[in-house]
Each structure stands twice: as structure tokens, then as C-alpha cells.
């Protein structure tokens, strides 16, 4: 299960951060960040957060807006804290977040994917194909939006590295994670420069009030 791997990584982080004095317990939850996840994504994650191996120990928010959830592993004692990064900034898209807080490198590129070309009925057939998506596949008829020539050229360049559409989709999903790394690091550093560990607070406003 994916959460097993999250706890394995969290255990390694805890081991790396443990105090030199073994008599001082280290019990700080490891933050696990999503982006704009407090509303929609967390609803799908919640059912997996309580079982025979781990349990929810604290919960902040309501069902429609889950700000923070702390989950503790029953055997290792390691805790993780699921957070939405957007709580610590003004609301904006992930792409804009990468522009505002990133360094402009290629790992700040979110990539593109033709969501409208896939549905629950055809996804297997569509993703198994080895031919490239057409430029028209990226157009959103409902919102009357079209992909730019530059963005489609970016897709063509990236897709050369993959055997089929499914492999490209995995790469695209990973971009949603890697694009956050440098902006999150910069946000953490900005708060540390003001003597604040932002993960001890619940929002940008509460961080600002502590300065």
C-alpha cells in the first residue's frame, strides 16, 4: 500500500533528525504536503488513514475542508502530518506557485495532459496506445480552451522519452510532485529566516501573527 512507503520514508527522516541525547524523545510529525488537497483529494485519502497498522491522532477542519490530519503508526510510533501547502500562501494555481517561489528551472514545469480525452470507460484503451495525443485532444470544449502551440511542442518533446501514453501519464503525475520541491523549500526558508517553523502553524495568517 502507498501509505506503507510514506511511513518508511518518514521513519528514515525521523532517524536522521533524532537528538544526539538518546534520553530526549523525538516525536515530531513528518509533514506530507499536497497542493490544493484540503477540499477534494483528502476525501479520497481519509478511508486509508485508519487500519490495524496506523490511526488518526488529530484532525483539523471539517469534511469539506481538511486542513491538517496527523496519523501515527502503531508499531514504529512514527507520525506523519498531511497538509495542504496552499494554506501557507495566497490561493493560486500550482503552476503560478512554482513561478512565484521556484527558480525557473525545468523542474518547475508542470507539463500538460489531455484530461478530456480520457474517461472511466475508455482509459485503458486510450492509455495503452503508443501513438501521440493530437493537439486537438488537449482542447477543453466545455471551457472553450485550447492548448497553445508552445505547450503542445513541450508535450511532443517530453513524450519522446516514453513507450506509450500510460508511461507519459506517470511522468506527468510525478511532475505534480517535483514541481513543488523547490518552491516548498523556499517557503520553509523564508519562514525560518523570521524564526518560524511554518509546520507548527495552520495558515499563512497564523505564521504572520507570530512574527
PyMOL commands that place a pseudoatom at each C-alpha (Angstrom):
pseudoatom trace, name=CA, resn=UNK, resi=1, chain=A, elem=C, hetatm=0, pos=[0.000, 0.000, 0.000]
pseudoatom trace, name=CA, resn=UNK, resi=2, chain=A, elem=C, hetatm=0, pos=[1.227, 3.511, -0.824]
pseudoatom trace, name=CA, resn=UNK, resi=3, chain=A, elem=C, hetatm=0, pos=[0.964, 4.656, 2.798]
pseudoatom trace, name=CA, resn=UNK, resi=4, chain=A, elem=C, hetatm=0, pos=[3.405, 1.939, 3.888]
pseudoatom trace, name=CA, resn=UNK, resi=5, chain=A, elem=C, hetatm=0, pos=[6.037, 3.596, 1.713]
pseudoatom trace, name=CA, resn=UNK, resi=6, chain=A, elem=C, hetatm=0, pos=[5.189, 7.022, 3.131]
pseudoatom trace, name=CA, resn=UNK, resi=7, chain=A, elem=C, hetatm=0, pos=[5.744, 5.718, 6.665]
pseudoatom trace, name=CA, resn=UNK, resi=8, chain=A, elem=C, hetatm=0, pos=[9.031, 4.073, 5.624]
pseudoatom trace, name=CA, resn=UNK, resi=9, chain=A, elem=C, hetatm=0, pos=[10.294, 7.399, 4.310]
pseudoatom trace, name=CA, resn=UNK, resi=10, chain=A, elem=C, hetatm=0, pos=[9.006, 9.188, 7.415]
pseudoatom trace, name=CA, resn=UNK, resi=11, chain=A, elem=C, hetatm=0, pos=[10.844, 6.722, 9.662]
pseudoatom trace, name=CA, resn=UNK, resi=12, chain=A, elem=C, hetatm=0, pos=[14.098, 7.462, 7.826]
pseudoatom trace, name=CA, resn=UNK, resi=13, chain=A, elem=C, hetatm=0, pos=[13.529, 11.205, 8.260]
pseudoatom trace, name=CA, resn=UNK, resi=14, chain=A, elem=C, hetatm=0, pos=[12.899, 10.708, 11.977]
pseudoatom trace, name=CA, resn=UNK, resi=15, chain=A, elem=C, hetatm=0, pos=[16.053, 8.599, 12.306]
pseudoatom trace, name=CA, resn=UNK, resi=16, chain=A, elem=C, hetatm=0, pos=[18.067, 11.330, 10.577]
pseudoatom trace, name=CA, resn=UNK, resi=17, chain=A, elem=C, hetatm=0, pos=[16.661, 14.051, 12.844]
pseudoatom trace, name=CA, resn=UNK, resi=18, chain=A, elem=C, hetatm=0, pos=[16.848, 12.267, 16.185]
pseudoatom trace, name=CA, resn=UNK, resi=19, chain=A, elem=C, hetatm=0, pos=[18.519, 14.185, 19.029]
pseudoatom trace, name=CA, resn=UNK, resi=20, chain=A, elem=C, hetatm=0, pos=[22.123, 13.381, 19.980]
pseudoatom trace, name=CA, resn=UNK, resi=21, chain=A, elem=C, hetatm=0, pos=[20.952, 12.688, 23.524]
pseudoatom trace, name=CA, resn=UNK, resi=22, chain=A, elem=C, hetatm=0, pos=[19.022, 9.377, 23.360]
pseudoatom trace, name=CA, resn=UNK, resi=23, chain=A, elem=C, hetatm=0, pos=[17.140, 10.290, 26.533]
pseudoatom trace, name=CA, resn=UNK, resi=24, chain=A, elem=C, hetatm=0, pos=[15.367, 13.136, 24.720]
pseudoatom trace, name=CA, resn=UNK, resi=25, chain=A, elem=C, hetatm=0, pos=[12.406, 11.687, 22.815]
pseudoatom trace, name=CA, resn=UNK, resi=26, chain=A, elem=C, hetatm=0, pos=[11.855, 12.797, 19.229]
pseudoatom trace, name=CA, resn=UNK, resi=27, chain=A, elem=C, hetatm=0, pos=[8.171, 12.773, 18.376]
pseudoatom trace, name=CA, resn=UNK, resi=28, chain=A, elem=C, hetatm=0, pos=[7.692, 15.458, 15.727]
pseudoatom trace, name=CA, resn=UNK, resi=29, chain=A, elem=C, hetatm=0, pos=[5.281, 14.508, 12.913]
pseudoatom trace, name=CA, resn=UNK, resi=30, chain=A, elem=C, hetatm=0, pos=[6.810, 14.431, 9.440]
pseudoatom trace, name=CA, resn=UNK, resi=31, chain=A, elem=C, hetatm=0, pos=[4.897, 16.849, 7.169]
pseudoatom trace, name=CA, resn=UNK, resi=32, chain=A, elem=C, hetatm=0, pos=[3.490, 15.364, 3.949]
pseudoatom trace, name=CA, resn=UNK, resi=33, chain=A, elem=C, hetatm=0, pos=[2.314, 18.123, 1.633]
pseudoatom trace, name=CA, resn=UNK, resi=34, chain=A, elem=C, hetatm=0, pos=[-0.230, 18.191, -1.135]
pseudoatom trace, name=CA, resn=UNK, resi=35, chain=A, elem=C, hetatm=0, pos=[-1.301, 21.164, -3.206]
pseudoatom trace, name=CA, resn=UNK, resi=36, chain=A, elem=C, hetatm=0, pos=[-4.900, 22.344, -3.086]
pseudoatom trace, name=CA, resn=UNK, resi=37, chain=A, elem=C, hetatm=0, pos=[-5.648, 18.987, -1.488]
pseudoatom trace, name=CA, resn=UNK, resi=38, chain=A, elem=C, hetatm=0, pos=[-7.705, 20.142, 1.503]
pseudoatom trace, name=CA, resn=UNK, resi=39, chain=A, elem=C, hetatm=0, pos=[-11.033, 20.030, -0.346]
pseudoatom trace, name=CA, resn=UNK, resi=40, chain=A, elem=C, hetatm=0, pos=[-11.158, 17.213, -2.888]
pseudoatom trace, name=CA, resn=UNK, resi=41, chain=A, elem=C, hetatm=0, pos=[-8.104, 14.959, -2.629]
pseudoatom trace, name=CA, resn=UNK, resi=42, chain=A, elem=C, hetatm=0, pos=[-8.216, 14.375, 1.115]
pseudoatom trace, name=CA, resn=UNK, resi=43, chain=A, elem=C, hetatm=0, pos=[-11.734, 12.942, 0.923]
pseudoatom trace, name=CA, resn=UNK, resi=44, chain=A, elem=C, hetatm=0, pos=[-10.309, 10.021, -1.046]
pseudoatom trace, name=CA, resn=UNK, resi=45, chain=A, elem=C, hetatm=0, pos=[-7.300, 9.633, 1.246]
pseudoatom trace, name=CA, resn=UNK, resi=46, chain=A, elem=C, hetatm=0, pos=[-9.219, 9.583, 4.552]
pseudoatom trace, name=CA, resn=UNK, resi=47, chain=A, elem=C, hetatm=0, pos=[-10.512, 5.978, 4.300]
pseudoatom trace, name=CA, resn=UNK, resi=48, chain=A, elem=C, hetatm=0, pos=[-6.905, 4.714, 4.208]
pseudoatom trace, name=CA, resn=UNK, resi=49, chain=A, elem=C, hetatm=0, pos=[-5.765, 6.568, 7.321]
pseudoatom trace, name=CA, resn=UNK, resi=50, chain=A, elem=C, hetatm=0, pos=[-7.164, 4.176, 9.919]
pseudoatom trace, name=CA, resn=UNK, resi=51, chain=A, elem=C, hetatm=0, pos=[-6.464, 0.443, 9.993]
pseudoatom trace, name=CA, resn=UNK, resi=52, chain=A, elem=C, hetatm=0, pos=[-4.620, -2.179, 12.063]
pseudoatom trace, name=CA, resn=UNK, resi=53, chain=A, elem=C, hetatm=0, pos=[-1.236, -0.501, 11.433]
pseudoatom trace, name=CA, resn=UNK, resi=54, chain=A, elem=C, hetatm=0, pos=[-1.944, 3.213, 11.897]
pseudoatom trace, name=CA, resn=UNK, resi=55, chain=A, elem=C, hetatm=0, pos=[-4.601, 5.594, 13.179]
pseudoatom trace, name=CA, resn=UNK, resi=56, chain=A, elem=C, hetatm=0, pos=[-5.609, 9.254, 13.051]
pseudoatom trace, name=CA, resn=UNK, resi=57, chain=A, elem=C, hetatm=0, pos=[-4.483, 11.067, 16.205]
pseudoatom trace, name=CA, resn=UNK, resi=58, chain=A, elem=C, hetatm=0, pos=[-5.568, 14.613, 15.331]
pseudoatom trace, name=CA, resn=UNK, resi=59, chain=A, elem=C, hetatm=0, pos=[-7.781, 16.241, 12.752]
pseudoatom trace, name=CA, resn=UNK, resi=60, chain=A, elem=C, hetatm=0, pos=[-8.286, 19.918, 11.945]
pseudoatom trace, name=CA, resn=UNK, resi=61, chain=A, elem=C, hetatm=0, pos=[-11.063, 21.135, 9.704]
pseudoatom trace, name=CA, resn=UNK, resi=62, chain=A, elem=C, hetatm=0, pos=[-14.364, 19.732, 8.534]
pseudoatom trace, name=CA, resn=UNK, resi=63, chain=A, elem=C, hetatm=0, pos=[-15.283, 17.157, 5.912]
pseudoatom trace, name=CA, resn=UNK, resi=64, chain=A, elem=C, hetatm=0, pos=[-15.330, 19.749, 3.125]
pseudoatom trace, name=CA, resn=UNK, resi=65, chain=A, elem=C, hetatm=0, pos=[-12.057, 21.448, 4.109]
pseudoatom trace, name=CA, resn=UNK, resi=66, chain=A, elem=C, hetatm=0, pos=[-9.498, 19.193, 5.769]
pseudoatom trace, name=CA, resn=UNK, resi=67, chain=A, elem=C, hetatm=0, pos=[-6.644, 21.447, 6.857]
pseudoatom trace, name=CA, resn=UNK, resi=68, chain=A, elem=C, hetatm=0, pos=[-4.442, 19.003, 8.757]
pseudoatom trace, name=CA, resn=UNK, resi=69, chain=A, elem=C, hetatm=0, pos=[-4.518, 15.312, 9.668]
pseudoatom trace, name=CA, resn=UNK, resi=70, chain=A, elem=C, hetatm=0, pos=[-1.924, 13.596, 11.872]
pseudoatom trace, name=CA, resn=UNK, resi=71, chain=A, elem=C, hetatm=0, pos=[-1.585, 9.828, 11.505]
pseudoatom trace, name=CA, resn=UNK, resi=72, chain=A, elem=C, hetatm=0, pos=[0.535, 7.647, 13.811]
pseudoatom trace, name=CA, resn=UNK, resi=73, chain=A, elem=C, hetatm=0, pos=[1.975, 4.224, 13.025]
pseudoatom trace, name=CA, resn=UNK, resi=74, chain=A, elem=C, hetatm=0, pos=[1.005, 1.818, 15.801]
pseudoatom trace, name=CA, resn=UNK, resi=75, chain=A, elem=C, hetatm=0, pos=[4.214, -0.233, 15.630]
pseudoatom trace, name=CA, resn=UNK, resi=76, chain=A, elem=C, hetatm=0, pos=[7.017, 2.215, 14.795]
pseudoatom trace, name=CA, resn=UNK, resi=77, chain=A, elem=C, hetatm=0, pos=[5.422, 5.172, 16.587]
pseudoatom trace, name=CA, resn=UNK, resi=78, chain=A, elem=C, hetatm=0, pos=[6.259, 7.433, 13.637]
pseudoatom trace, name=CA, resn=UNK, resi=79, chain=A, elem=C, hetatm=0, pos=[3.717, 10.173, 12.900]
pseudoatom trace, name=CA, resn=UNK, resi=80, chain=A, elem=C, hetatm=0, pos=[3.006, 11.904, 9.607]
pseudoatom trace, name=CA, resn=UNK, resi=81, chain=A, elem=C, hetatm=0, pos=[1.036, 15.104, 9.158]
pseudoatom trace, name=CA, resn=UNK, resi=82, chain=A, elem=C, hetatm=0, pos=[-0.928, 15.579, 5.941]
pseudoatom trace, name=CA, resn=UNK, resi=83, chain=A, elem=C, hetatm=0, pos=[-1.087, 19.261, 4.991]
pseudoatom trace, name=CA, resn=UNK, resi=84, chain=A, elem=C, hetatm=0, pos=[-2.207, 21.436, 2.115]
pseudoatom trace, name=CA, resn=UNK, resi=85, chain=A, elem=C, hetatm=0, pos=[0.621, 23.754, 1.017]
pseudoatom trace, name=CA, resn=UNK, resi=86, chain=A, elem=C, hetatm=0, pos=[-1.879, 26.302, -0.233]
pseudoatom trace, name=CA, resn=UNK, resi=87, chain=A, elem=C, hetatm=0, pos=[-2.772, 27.122, 3.388]
pseudoatom trace, name=CA, resn=UNK, resi=88, chain=A, elem=C, hetatm=0, pos=[0.585, 28.917, 3.676]
pseudoatom trace, name=CA, resn=UNK, resi=89, chain=A, elem=C, hetatm=0, pos=[0.263, 31.152, 0.601]
pseudoatom trace, name=CA, resn=UNK, resi=90, chain=A, elem=C, hetatm=0, pos=[-2.365, 33.221, -1.177]
pseudoatom trace, name=CA, resn=UNK, resi=91, chain=A, elem=C, hetatm=0, pos=[-4.563, 30.968, -3.280]
pseudoatom trace, name=CA, resn=UNK, resi=92, chain=A, elem=C, hetatm=0, pos=[-3.108, 30.380, -6.739]
pseudoatom trace, name=CA, resn=UNK, resi=93, chain=A, elem=C, hetatm=0, pos=[-2.515, 27.587, -9.227]
pseudoatom trace, name=CA, resn=UNK, resi=94, chain=A, elem=C, hetatm=0, pos=[0.323, 25.104, -8.785]
pseudoatom trace, name=CA, resn=UNK, resi=95, chain=A, elem=C, hetatm=0, pos=[1.938, 26.484, -11.935]
pseudoatom trace, name=CA, resn=UNK, resi=96, chain=A, elem=C, hetatm=0, pos=[1.846, 30.022, -10.521]
pseudoatom trace, name=CA, resn=UNK, resi=97, chain=A, elem=C, hetatm=0, pos=[3.179, 28.778, -7.178]
pseudoatom trace, name=CA, resn=UNK, resi=98, chain=A, elem=C, hetatm=0, pos=[6.191, 27.305, -8.995]
pseudoatom trace, name=CA, resn=UNK, resi=99, chain=A, elem=C, hetatm=0, pos=[6.738, 30.612, -10.801]
pseudoatom trace, name=CA, resn=UNK, resi=100, chain=A, elem=C, hetatm=0, pos=[6.440, 32.721, -7.642]
pseudoatom trace, name=CA, resn=UNK, resi=101, chain=A, elem=C, hetatm=0, pos=[8.628, 30.581, -5.380]
pseudoatom trace, name=CA, resn=UNK, resi=102, chain=A, elem=C, hetatm=0, pos=[10.720, 28.439, -7.752]
pseudoatom trace, name=CA, resn=UNK, resi=103, chain=A, elem=C, hetatm=0, pos=[13.903, 29.244, -9.630]
pseudoatom trace, name=CA, resn=UNK, resi=104, chain=A, elem=C, hetatm=0, pos=[12.581, 28.998, -13.178]
pseudoatom trace, name=CA, resn=UNK, resi=105, chain=A, elem=C, hetatm=0, pos=[14.328, 25.685, -13.958]
pseudoatom trace, name=CA, resn=UNK, resi=106, chain=A, elem=C, hetatm=0, pos=[12.869, 22.788, -15.945]
pseudoatom trace, name=CA, resn=UNK, resi=107, chain=A, elem=C, hetatm=0, pos=[11.813, 21.053, -12.735]
pseudoatom trace, name=CA, resn=UNK, resi=108, chain=A, elem=C, hetatm=0, pos=[9.411, 23.966, -12.301]
pseudoatom trace, name=CA, resn=UNK, resi=109, chain=A, elem=C, hetatm=0, pos=[7.473, 22.810, -15.359]
pseudoatom trace, name=CA, resn=UNK, resi=110, chain=A, elem=C, hetatm=0, pos=[4.081, 21.264, -14.614]
pseudoatom trace, name=CA, resn=UNK, resi=111, chain=A, elem=C, hetatm=0, pos=[3.644, 19.671, -18.027]
pseudoatom trace, name=CA, resn=UNK, resi=112, chain=A, elem=C, hetatm=0, pos=[0.351, 19.123, -19.843]
pseudoatom trace, name=CA, resn=UNK, resi=113, chain=A, elem=C, hetatm=0, pos=[-2.119, 16.258, -20.138]
pseudoatom trace, name=CA, resn=UNK, resi=114, chain=A, elem=C, hetatm=0, pos=[-5.351, 15.896, -22.183]
pseudoatom trace, name=CA, resn=UNK, resi=115, chain=A, elem=C, hetatm=0, pos=[-7.841, 15.214, -19.389]
pseudoatom trace, name=CA, resn=UNK, resi=116, chain=A, elem=C, hetatm=0, pos=[-10.821, 15.481, -21.732]
pseudoatom trace, name=CA, resn=UNK, resi=117, chain=A, elem=C, hetatm=0, pos=[-9.546, 12.606, -23.878]
pseudoatom trace, name=CA, resn=UNK, resi=118, chain=A, elem=C, hetatm=0, pos=[-9.971, 10.115, -21.021]
pseudoatom trace, name=CA, resn=UNK, resi=119, chain=A, elem=C, hetatm=0, pos=[-12.953, 8.885, -19.046]
pseudoatom trace, name=CA, resn=UNK, resi=120, chain=A, elem=C, hetatm=0, pos=[-13.797, 5.894, -16.853]
pseudoatom trace, name=CA, resn=UNK, resi=121, chain=A, elem=C, hetatm=0, pos=[-14.978, 3.898, -19.866]
pseudoatom trace, name=CA, resn=UNK, resi=122, chain=A, elem=C, hetatm=0, pos=[-12.058, 4.355, -22.261]
pseudoatom trace, name=CA, resn=UNK, resi=123, chain=A, elem=C, hetatm=0, pos=[-8.984, 4.996, -20.085]
pseudoatom trace, name=CA, resn=UNK, resi=124, chain=A, elem=C, hetatm=0, pos=[-7.381, 1.556, -20.591]
pseudoatom trace, name=CA, resn=UNK, resi=125, chain=A, elem=C, hetatm=0, pos=[-7.749, 1.670, -24.345]
pseudoatom trace, name=CA, resn=UNK, resi=126, chain=A, elem=C, hetatm=0, pos=[-6.573, 5.283, -24.590]
pseudoatom trace, name=CA, resn=UNK, resi=127, chain=A, elem=C, hetatm=0, pos=[-3.543, 4.920, -22.309]
pseudoatom trace, name=CA, resn=UNK, resi=128, chain=A, elem=C, hetatm=0, pos=[-2.259, 1.701, -23.898]
pseudoatom trace, name=CA, resn=UNK, resi=129, chain=A, elem=C, hetatm=0, pos=[-1.850, 3.370, -27.286]
pseudoatom trace, name=CA, resn=UNK, resi=130, chain=A, elem=C, hetatm=0, pos=[1.658, 4.206, -28.446]
pseudoatom trace, name=CA, resn=UNK, resi=131, chain=A, elem=C, hetatm=0, pos=[0.652, 6.998, -30.795]
pseudoatom trace, name=CA, resn=UNK, resi=132, chain=A, elem=C, hetatm=0, pos=[0.902, 10.563, -29.521]
pseudoatom trace, name=CA, resn=UNK, resi=133, chain=A, elem=C, hetatm=0, pos=[-2.080, 12.589, -28.423]
pseudoatom trace, name=CA, resn=UNK, resi=134, chain=A, elem=C, hetatm=0, pos=[-3.106, 15.082, -31.087]
pseudoatom trace, name=CA, resn=UNK, resi=135, chain=A, elem=C, hetatm=0, pos=[-3.152, 18.786, -30.359]
pseudoatom trace, name=CA, resn=UNK, resi=136, chain=A, elem=C, hetatm=0, pos=[-6.962, 18.677, -30.529]
pseudoatom trace, name=CA, resn=UNK, resi=137, chain=A, elem=C, hetatm=0, pos=[-7.011, 16.085, -27.714]
pseudoatom trace, name=CA, resn=UNK, resi=138, chain=A, elem=C, hetatm=0, pos=[-5.793, 18.779, -25.325]
pseudoatom trace, name=CA, resn=UNK, resi=139, chain=A, elem=C, hetatm=0, pos=[-8.587, 21.228, -26.107]
pseudoatom trace, name=CA, resn=UNK, resi=140, chain=A, elem=C, hetatm=0, pos=[-11.304, 21.696, -23.489]
pseudoatom trace, name=CA, resn=UNK, resi=141, chain=A, elem=C, hetatm=0, pos=[-14.610, 22.088, -25.299]
pseudoatom trace, name=CA, resn=UNK, resi=142, chain=A, elem=C, hetatm=0, pos=[-16.593, 22.720, -22.124]
pseudoatom trace, name=CA, resn=UNK, resi=143, chain=A, elem=C, hetatm=0, pos=[-14.477, 25.733, -21.148]
pseudoatom trace, name=CA, resn=UNK, resi=144, chain=A, elem=C, hetatm=0, pos=[-13.669, 26.613, -24.758]
pseudoatom trace, name=CA, resn=UNK, resi=145, chain=A, elem=C, hetatm=0, pos=[-9.926, 26.431, -24.043]
pseudoatom trace, name=CA, resn=UNK, resi=146, chain=A, elem=C, hetatm=0, pos=[-7.186, 25.403, -26.447]
pseudoatom trace, name=CA, resn=UNK, resi=147, chain=A, elem=C, hetatm=0, pos=[-3.638, 24.299, -25.769]
pseudoatom trace, name=CA, resn=UNK, resi=148, chain=A, elem=C, hetatm=0, pos=[-1.001, 26.716, -27.013]
pseudoatom trace, name=CA, resn=UNK, resi=149, chain=A, elem=C, hetatm=0, pos=[1.453, 25.701, -29.721]
pseudoatom trace, name=CA, resn=UNK, resi=150, chain=A, elem=C, hetatm=0, pos=[4.329, 26.086, -27.247]
pseudoatom trace, name=CA, resn=UNK, resi=151, chain=A, elem=C, hetatm=0, pos=[2.707, 23.795, -24.676]
pseudoatom trace, name=CA, resn=UNK, resi=152, chain=A, elem=C, hetatm=0, pos=[1.975, 21.174, -27.319]
pseudoatom trace, name=CA, resn=UNK, resi=153, chain=A, elem=C, hetatm=0, pos=[5.585, 21.314, -28.510]
pseudoatom trace, name=CA, resn=UNK, resi=154, chain=A, elem=C, hetatm=0, pos=[6.626, 20.749, -24.895]
pseudoatom trace, name=CA, resn=UNK, resi=155, chain=A, elem=C, hetatm=0, pos=[4.411, 17.640, -24.793]
pseudoatom trace, name=CA, resn=UNK, resi=156, chain=A, elem=C, hetatm=0, pos=[5.909, 16.349, -28.061]
pseudoatom trace, name=CA, resn=UNK, resi=157, chain=A, elem=C, hetatm=0, pos=[9.413, 16.800, -26.696]
pseudoatom trace, name=CA, resn=UNK, resi=158, chain=A, elem=C, hetatm=0, pos=[8.660, 15.114, -23.367]
pseudoatom trace, name=CA, resn=UNK, resi=159, chain=A, elem=C, hetatm=0, pos=[6.726, 12.222, -24.911]
pseudoatom trace, name=CA, resn=UNK, resi=160, chain=A, elem=C, hetatm=0, pos=[9.788, 11.097, -26.905]
pseudoatom trace, name=CA, resn=UNK, resi=161, chain=A, elem=C, hetatm=0, pos=[11.100, 9.525, -23.708]
pseudoatom trace, name=CA, resn=UNK, resi=162, chain=A, elem=C, hetatm=0, pos=[8.153, 7.139, -23.225]
pseudoatom trace, name=CA, resn=UNK, resi=163, chain=A, elem=C, hetatm=0, pos=[6.851, 3.998, -24.912]
pseudoatom trace, name=CA, resn=UNK, resi=164, chain=A, elem=C, hetatm=0, pos=[3.160, 4.721, -24.532]
pseudoatom trace, name=CA, resn=UNK, resi=165, chain=A, elem=C, hetatm=0, pos=[0.663, 7.181, -23.162]
pseudoatom trace, name=CA, resn=UNK, resi=166, chain=A, elem=C, hetatm=0, pos=[0.451, 5.416, -19.803]
pseudoatom trace, name=CA, resn=UNK, resi=167, chain=A, elem=C, hetatm=0, pos=[4.176, 5.912, -19.194]
pseudoatom trace, name=CA, resn=UNK, resi=168, chain=A, elem=C, hetatm=0, pos=[3.785, 9.578, -20.086]
pseudoatom trace, name=CA, resn=UNK, resi=169, chain=A, elem=C, hetatm=0, pos=[0.878, 9.882, -17.626]
pseudoatom trace, name=CA, resn=UNK, resi=170, chain=A, elem=C, hetatm=0, pos=[3.070, 8.513, -14.825]
pseudoatom trace, name=CA, resn=UNK, resi=171, chain=A, elem=C, hetatm=0, pos=[5.731, 11.076, -15.709]
pseudoatom trace, name=CA, resn=UNK, resi=172, chain=A, elem=C, hetatm=0, pos=[3.111, 13.844, -15.753]
pseudoatom trace, name=CA, resn=UNK, resi=173, chain=A, elem=C, hetatm=0, pos=[1.821, 12.805, -12.318]
pseudoatom trace, name=CA, resn=UNK, resi=174, chain=A, elem=C, hetatm=0, pos=[5.369, 12.805, -10.932]
pseudoatom trace, name=CA, resn=UNK, resi=175, chain=A, elem=C, hetatm=0, pos=[5.816, 16.362, -12.220]
pseudoatom trace, name=CA, resn=UNK, resi=176, chain=A, elem=C, hetatm=0, pos=[2.994, 17.407, -9.897]
pseudoatom trace, name=CA, resn=UNK, resi=177, chain=A, elem=C, hetatm=0, pos=[5.276, 16.366, -7.037]
pseudoatom trace, name=CA, resn=UNK, resi=178, chain=A, elem=C, hetatm=0, pos=[8.690, 17.511, -8.261]
pseudoatom trace, name=CA, resn=UNK, resi=179, chain=A, elem=C, hetatm=0, pos=[7.363, 20.936, -9.238]
pseudoatom trace, name=CA, resn=UNK, resi=180, chain=A, elem=C, hetatm=0, pos=[6.605, 21.560, -5.545]
pseudoatom trace, name=CA, resn=UNK, resi=181, chain=A, elem=C, hetatm=0, pos=[10.031, 20.722, -4.110]
pseudoatom trace, name=CA, resn=UNK, resi=182, chain=A, elem=C, hetatm=0, pos=[11.969, 23.956, -4.669]
pseudoatom trace, name=CA, resn=UNK, resi=183, chain=A, elem=C, hetatm=0, pos=[9.013, 26.295, -4.002]
pseudoatom trace, name=CA, resn=UNK, resi=184, chain=A, elem=C, hetatm=0, pos=[8.238, 24.481, -0.734]
pseudoatom trace, name=CA, resn=UNK, resi=185, chain=A, elem=C, hetatm=0, pos=[11.913, 24.609, 0.283]
pseudoatom trace, name=CA, resn=UNK, resi=186, chain=A, elem=C, hetatm=0, pos=[11.986, 28.340, -0.415]
pseudoatom trace, name=CA, resn=UNK, resi=187, chain=A, elem=C, hetatm=0, pos=[8.786, 28.884, 1.559]
pseudoatom trace, name=CA, resn=UNK, resi=188, chain=A, elem=C, hetatm=0, pos=[10.266, 26.984, 4.509]
pseudoatom trace, name=CA, resn=UNK, resi=189, chain=A, elem=C, hetatm=0, pos=[13.486, 29.030, 4.309]
pseudoatom trace, name=CA, resn=UNK, resi=190, chain=A, elem=C, hetatm=0, pos=[11.551, 32.311, 4.177]
pseudoatom trace, name=CA, resn=UNK, resi=191, chain=A, elem=C, hetatm=0, pos=[9.704, 31.411, 7.360]
pseudoatom trace, name=CA, resn=UNK, resi=192, chain=A, elem=C, hetatm=0, pos=[12.848, 30.131, 9.084]
pseudoatom trace, name=CA, resn=UNK, resi=193, chain=A, elem=C, hetatm=0, pos=[14.538, 33.465, 8.347]
pseudoatom trace, name=CA, resn=UNK, resi=194, chain=A, elem=C, hetatm=0, pos=[11.810, 35.008, 10.515]
pseudoatom trace, name=CA, resn=UNK, resi=195, chain=A, elem=C, hetatm=0, pos=[12.311, 32.429, 13.245]
pseudoatom trace, name=CA, resn=UNK, resi=196, chain=A, elem=C, hetatm=0, pos=[9.213, 30.428, 12.313]
pseudoatom trace, name=CA, resn=UNK, resi=197, chain=A, elem=C, hetatm=0, pos=[8.699, 26.740, 11.607]
pseudoatom trace, name=CA, resn=UNK, resi=198, chain=A, elem=C, hetatm=0, pos=[5.621, 27.064, 9.440]
pseudoatom trace, name=CA, resn=UNK, resi=199, chain=A, elem=C, hetatm=0, pos=[4.552, 23.486, 10.092]
pseudoatom trace, name=CA, resn=UNK, resi=200, chain=A, elem=C, hetatm=0, pos=[3.772, 24.477, 13.669]
pseudoatom trace, name=CA, resn=UNK, resi=201, chain=A, elem=C, hetatm=0, pos=[1.039, 26.760, 12.341]
pseudoatom trace, name=CA, resn=UNK, resi=202, chain=A, elem=C, hetatm=0, pos=[-2.181, 26.228, 10.441]
pseudoatom trace, name=CA, resn=UNK, resi=203, chain=A, elem=C, hetatm=0, pos=[-2.105, 29.069, 7.924]
pseudoatom trace, name=CA, resn=UNK, resi=204, chain=A, elem=C, hetatm=0, pos=[-0.176, 31.956, 6.404]
pseudoatom trace, name=CA, resn=UNK, resi=205, chain=A, elem=C, hetatm=0, pos=[-2.074, 34.331, 8.718]
pseudoatom trace, name=CA, resn=UNK, resi=206, chain=A, elem=C, hetatm=0, pos=[-1.056, 32.451, 11.861]
pseudoatom trace, name=CA, resn=UNK, resi=207, chain=A, elem=C, hetatm=0, pos=[2.586, 32.467, 10.700]
pseudoatom trace, name=CA, resn=UNK, resi=208, chain=A, elem=C, hetatm=0, pos=[2.417, 36.230, 10.089]
pseudoatom trace, name=CA, resn=UNK, resi=209, chain=A, elem=C, hetatm=0, pos=[0.897, 36.856, 13.514]
pseudoatom trace, name=CA, resn=UNK, resi=210, chain=A, elem=C, hetatm=0, pos=[3.868, 35.128, 15.164]
pseudoatom trace, name=CA, resn=UNK, resi=211, chain=A, elem=C, hetatm=0, pos=[6.500, 37.393, 13.658]
for i in range(1, 211): cmd.bond("trace and resi %d" % i, "trace and resi %d" % (i + 1))
show_as sticks, trace
zoom trace
